[in-house]
């Protein structure tokens, strides 16, 4: 919620504890005179004299919301062998099969053009994204897949939303990018952790304001464990 300073002082005590309210941004003329009031409310993210900083924070909040909406889960090879496949979670099996298909398909330059056309239909009223889509089609191979994924543009949001909501059409259209991103991560892992094979190390995943640690045995996820599609690429790179 974005409110003026005067209105916020009256409204915030009444609505602060409403569960549906996540954040409040206050826009007023004199920021310094209300610094203490801002500190009294945990959901109040700050006082601003211009709208631009609020817009930047809202973009970060949307990105973090996309990130937090995806859980991470693994099924070990031992567990899978001790259970019937029809007893495993259906969504897990579905995404696992889809992941294997996407990684095996051979793609070409036409795949990039088809994704660009598909994205233009979704961003017809967004001139900025349309320019980035044109750049993506022309210069896709000029940058790494991780660069494109972490670039503030349609790729991150569209892929995250598709994986989170199981939008199969979108996932298939982005299949070549998913495959390239997967291979790039594998390459970096081999280069940076090749001497850790067989040894455990700690990895971290951002979850809102928390950092969730986990111990992974190098190489075991690829060889001995399965992760659903939405867990493999959604984690911060």
N, C-alpha and C positions, 0 to 999 in steps of 0.2 A: 504494500500500500504506500502511495506517495501522498503526503498531506502537507499543508502549510503549517508553519510554526504555531500560530494561534489556534487553529483547528486541532492540531495534534495534541496540544496540551489538554484540551477538553475531552478528546475522543480516546486517547491512549489508555487512560485508567479504566475505561469501560470495556475495551475490546482486547486488551493485551493478552489475556489468558484464553482467548478463543482458540481452540486447536487448529482451525483452518487458517489462522493468521500466522504466516511464517516470518515476515520481515516488514519493517516500517522505515521509510526514508522521509526525512523532513526537509522541506525546502523553505528557507526564510532569508530575510535580508541580512540579519546580523547573526553570524554563526557563533561567535565567542560568548555572547551573553546567555546562551542556553547550554553551554558545555556540560554543566553539572546535571541538568535535567536529562540530557541524552544518556548519561551514564547510569541513570536510575532504572532503565528499562532494557532488559536483555534482548528483546526483539527489535529494538530501535538501532538501526545500523549506522546512523550518523546524521549530522546536520549539514546541509549543503546550501551554498548560495547560487549555484548554477545547476542546470539539469544534466549537463554532459557527464559529470562524475557518477550520477545516479544511473544513467543509462549503461555506463561501463560496468557498474556493480551488478546490474540486472543481467547483463550478458554472462558474467561470471557465475551468477546464481543459476541461470538456466543450464549452463554447461555442467555445473556441479550436480544439479538435479538429474541430468541424464546419466552422469557417472554413478550416482548413488543408487539408481533404480535397478542396477544389475547386480545380482548376487554371484558368488563364485562357489562352485562345487566340483568335486572330483569323485569319480568312482574308480577304485583301484582295480588292477587286473585280477587280484585275488578275490575281491568281493564279487566282481562280475562273474568269475568262474564258479562261484559258490551259489549263485542265484540264477534262476531262469530269466532269460531276457524279457519275457512277458511280465515279469514282476518288477522290472526296473521302471523308474519314472518315465511316463510316456513322452513328456516334453524333452527329457534328456535324450531318449533314443531317437526322437525325431530330429533334434538339432545335431546329434552325432552323425546320423546318416547324411543329413544335408551338408554338414561340414566336409565329410569325406568326398562327396560328389563335387563340391565346389573346388576342392584342392586337386582333383584329378582332371577336370575339364581343361582343354587347351583353348586359349583365347587368342585374339588377334587385334589389330588396330580397329577393326569394325566394332569390337566390344566397347572401346572407348567412345566412339562416335554415338553408339546406341545409348550408352549411359548419359552422355552429354545431352542428347535429345530428350531423354526421359526426365532429366533434371530440369531442363528448360520449361517443360510443361508444368512442373511443380513450383517454379519460381518466376512465373510470368510477370508478376507485379513487384519484383525485387530487382531493380537495375544493378545493384552492387553484386548480387549473387550471379546474375546473368553474365557479367563481365568476368567473374571468377570461373564460371563454367566454360566460357570461351578459352580462357587461359589454361584451364585443366585439359581441354581437348588438344590444344596446340602444344603444350609444354609438359604433358604428364611424365614423359621419360626424362625430363631435365632435372627432376627432383626425386628423392627417395619416397617410397610409400609412407614411411613414418613421417616425413616432412609434410606430405599432403594431409595425413590424418590429424596431425597436431596443428595444422594451419587453421586459423579461425575462418571457416567457410562451411559450405553445404555438406562436404564429405563427412565430417565428424557427426553432425546432427542427424543427417539422413541415415547413416549406417547404424548409429546407436539406436535410433527410433525403430528402424527395421528389425534389428536383432531383439530389441526389447519386446516388441509387439508381434513378432513373427510375421512380418510383411514379406511373404515369400517372393512376390514379384520384384520388390525392391532389392532383396538379398541376391536374387539371381542376376539382376541387372548389374549389381556391384560385385559380382562373383570374381571377376578378374582382379579387382582391387583387393578383395579379401585374400585371394591366393597370393598376390604379390606382397601384401603386408605380412602374411604368415611366413613366407619364405625369407623376407628381410629380417624378421625377428629371429628366425632360426639361424640365419647367417650371423647376426650380431651375437647371439648366444654362443655359437660355436667359436667365434673369434675372441670373445671376452671371458668365457667360462669353460673353454675347452679343457683346461687343466683341472677342472672341478668334477669331472665325471666320476660318479660313484660316491661323492662327498655331499653332505648336506650344507645348505646355506640359507640365509634368511632373506625373504623378499617382503616388500611392503606394498599395500594397496590403499589408496586414499578412499575414505568413506566419510564424506562431509567434513566434520571437524575432527574426526578420529582417524588414526592411522592403524590399520589392521595388519599385524605381522603374521607371517606363516613360514614354516620351515618346509623347504622343498629339497628333495634329493635330486641333484643335477642329472638331467636326462630321463628321470623316471616318468615325468608327465607325458613325454613323447612316447616312451617305450612301454611303460607299464600302467599308465593311468589315462583315463579319458575325461576330457572337460567338455561341457556343452559349448556350442558355437558362441552363445552370447557371453560366455565367461572368458573366452580366449582373447578376443580383440577389444573388448570394452575397457579392460583395465588400462590405466594411464600408461602411456609409453614413455 
